[in-house]
């Protein structure tokens, strides 16, 4: 397929792009900056220059692709409004297309809120943080658009040994000599390795059923305290983790910072069963150690 990726140079998008190329898909990617364009060109990826805030200027590219994967964000206070405008413009343009376009919209585990000892899946009701309620509203627009064959993916906390959701643990270990944890060590994260997550996006692109959502989690819930301890051992630290108060973190970083403090469990059984997704990385404590 010829696939247009929004967010191809981001933490999640890079792995998805490489996975699709490795399996014969042709990629077209949006790039806002010279730096992003250079990264993409170096991988022989076709580039469309443009900004998420001005989709009218580049949206006609969707007439030349079979699918769109949306993993982009502005990470700004008006991110929801920017995304709403983006989605609305894409829908209006897609109505002029000769055939339906496959569209993968990205949600996330934080849309399910705190689950505690319950394990959420695609049948669970959303209970999003206020900072992310717009994701629910905007995804509904895409699902209801008859011009798209829409599927939604909810990645767990995406990691790799040297980045992703491990970034804060790693940087604090290197720079401060202790692992910084937000909220509590008694918090669980559903997790998925970036390579496994990328494979899940490919399988949904190739075989996913329109109108369906897929939770992508290789491990339903891993204790943050255990992850922090492994990172500490990796760096030879003798200090205990620095557990920061939730509200201090939110005051510093904004409401999105409630996300990593949620005690969550998410299962990825549906995508394993229906699309044959086989995660390779099933023990984060081994991978990050």
N, C-alpha and C positions, 0 to 999 in steps of 0.2 A: 504494500500500500504506500501511497504518497501521503505522509503525515505531517501536519503543521503543528509544531510544539510551541506553546507559550510557556516560557520559563526554562528553556533548554540549558541555560548555563547555571541554573540554581542548584542547590544541594541535592534535591530529588531529581530534577530534570536532567542533569548530566548523566546519571546512571541509566535513566530511561532511554535517552538518546543513544548511548553506546549499545544498549541491549537491542534496540530496534535495528540499528545499522548492522549489528552482528547477525541478525536474522533476515537480512535482505530487504528491509523497508527503506524507502527513500524519505529523507527528512528535510523539511523546510522549517527554519526557526526564526522567531522574532528576536531582533537584537536592538537594544536602545542605544548602546554606547559603542565606541570604537573598540574598547577592550573586549566586550562580549562578542562583537563581530569577528575579531581576530581569533578568539578561541574557537569559534565555530568553523571559520574558514580553514583553520589548521587541521580540522577533522574532515575537510571536504564536504561540509554541510552547506546547503544553499541558505542564504540569509535574506530576510526582509527587514529593512531598517524601519523602526517605528517605536512608538510609545504606547503602553497600555492605556494611558489617559487620552489618546487620540486615535481610536480604532478606525474611525472613518477614513483615515489616510491610507490604511493598509488592508482593510477588511476584504477587498476583492480577491485576495489570494485564496480565499476559501473555495472559489470556483475551480481552482486547479488542484485540489487535494481530495483525498478520500476520507480523511479523518482529522480531527482536532483533539489534541491532548492539552488540557489546561492545568498547569502546575505553577502558574505565575502569581505574583502578588507584589503590591507596592510597599507593604509593611509600614503603612502610614495611618494616621488617624482617620483618613477618609477612604481607607481601602475598600470598605463595603460599597460606597457610592461609586468608586472607580470601577469596581467589578460589575456592579449593576449596569452601568453605562456600557461597559465592554460587552457583556452578555446580550444586552438589548440590541446593540449594533450588529453583532454577529447573527442574531436571530433574524433581524430585518434583512440582512444581506443574503442569508441562507435561503430565505423564502424565494429568492430569484434563481436559485440553483436548479439544475435539471434533475438532480437526484438527491436523495437524503444523504447527509453526511454523518458519519459516526462521530460522536462527541463524548470524550471522557472528562468529566468534571471531578475535581478533587475536593473531598470533604476533610475528614480527619477524625481521630479518636476523641478529640476534645468536644466534639459535637454531642457526645453521649453523656457528658457530665461525669460526676463521681459515681462509680458503680459499687465500690466497696467489695463485698464478698460475692456479689452477683456478677455474672459474666455477660456482657452485652454482645449482641450480634445484629445482623441486618433487620431483624424483626423488632428490635428495641426502639422505644420512642426517643427522639432527640431531647436533650436537656442542655443546650449549649450555653457556654459562657456568654455573657451579654456582648462581649467584644467580637463574638463569632456568630451571632444570630443571623447576620446578613448572609452567611454561607447557606443556611437552610432556605432562606427566601430566594436567593439567586439560583440555587440548584433547582428549585421548583419551576422557575421560568424556563430553564433548559429542558427539564423533563417534559414540560407541557408543550414545547415547541414541536409541531409536526414535521418541521424541516430537518430535525435531528434524530438520529438513533442514539439516545442518551444513555450512558451508564455512569455510575458514580463510584469512586473508590475512596475508602476510608483507611488510609495507611495508619498503622500504629506508630509509635515513636521510632523514626527511622535513624539507624545508626550505622557506623562502620568503626573499625578499630581506632581511627584517628580523627573522627569528626562526627557530623550529624548531631544527634542528641547527646553525644559524649563531649561535645566541644567545651561546654562550660566546666565540666569535671576536669577535663584535660588542661585547660588554660589556667584554672585556679591551682591545680597541682603543680604546674610548671612555675607559675609566677608568684604564688603566695605560699607554696609549700603545704597546702592543705586543700582538701576537696570541698568545694562550695555546693551545698545542697539547699534547695528552697523548700521550706515548709516542714518536712518531717522525713526521717529515715524510714518510717513505717508507711511508706507510700509505694504503691505498685504501679509499674508502667507496662502496658502491652508493647512489645518491641518487634521490629523486623529489620533485618540487615538491608542496606541499600541495594545490593545486588538482587536479593530475593524480591524486594519491592518492585524493582525495575522489571523483573520477569513477570510479576503479577500484572503490571500495566500492559505488557506485551500480550499476555494471554487474554486479558479483557478486550484489548483492541482486536485481536484476531478471532476470538470465539465468544466473547461476552454477549449476553442477551440484552437487547434494548429494553430500557425501563427497569433494569436491575441495579442493585447496589452490592458492592463487595467489600467486606472488611478484610484487611490484609495484616495479619498478625501471626508471626511464627511462634511466639510465646505469649500466652494470655496475660500474664502479669508477673513481673520480676520486681523484687524489693529494691527500692532505690538505695537503701543502706548496704545491700550486698554489692551493688554496682560500685558505689562509692568506695567500699572496702577493697575491691579488686583493683580499682584505679590507684588507690593509695599504695597497695602492695607493689603495683607495677612501677611506681616512682620511688619506692623505698621510703615512704613517709611513715613517720612515727606519730604524727599528729592525728587527732580525731577530726572527723569532718566538721566543717563550719556550717551549722544549720541556721539558716537565716529566716527570720519571721516573715510570714507570707505577706503581710501588709506593708512591711518595709520594702520588700521586693517589688510589689505592685506600685508603690509610690515612686520607685526609681525607674521602673521599666514600662509601666502601663498595665492595663487590665489583662492583656494577653498572658502576663506572667502568672496568673492563676492556673494556667494550663498545666505546667509541670508539677504543680502541687496537688493535682487531683489523684486520688487513689482509684485506679481503674483496672479493669480486666476486660479484654476484648478477645473474642474467638474468631479465627479465620477458617473455620471448618467448611463454609459454603464454597469458597473459591477452590479449596483443596478438592472437594467432592465433585463440583460441577465442571471445573476447568482443568483439573489435574495439576494444580499448583503444588510443586514439591519444594518447600523451603530447604535450602542446603544448610543454613546457619540456624541451629535450634538451641544453642546454649550461649547466650550473650556473655556470661561470666567467663567462659573459655575464650571467646573471641576478643574481648577487650583486655584480657589479662596479659 
